[in-house]
Amino acid sequence: MPASRKYPNELRERAVRLVVEARAEDPSLSLNRAVVRIGERVGVNKDTLRGWAKQAEIDSGRRPGTTTTGAAEIKALRQEVKELKRANEILLAASSFFARELDPRLPW
């Protein structure tokens, strides 16, 4: 069961936008300083906001890493692989069972 979201999406988007704008206005402003400044104003934990800002940079291509859509795709593919492996195990067990039914002299 996924954890409940503490902050609404609108607040998340606004806070990240404010961090990006603050850094654009003052290029000498570090991500950490911008996060602390904006986080206090909008009432978001600085570590949470830092993670959001970093992920926004990854999603926009300004920072290397796995994008949000890429992570979702990887998760879906891993789930599909897991289901396919399970189905394969079931099919192998069934084929072994039916092979024994057809010829009980087989060693498996």
Buried (B, 14 or more C-beta within 10 A) or exposed (E): EEEEEEBEEEBBEBBBEBBBEBBEEEEEBEBEEBBBBBBEEBEBEBEBBBEBBBBBBBBEEEEEEEEEEEEEEEEEEEEEEEEEEEEEEEEEEEEEEEEEEEEEEEEE
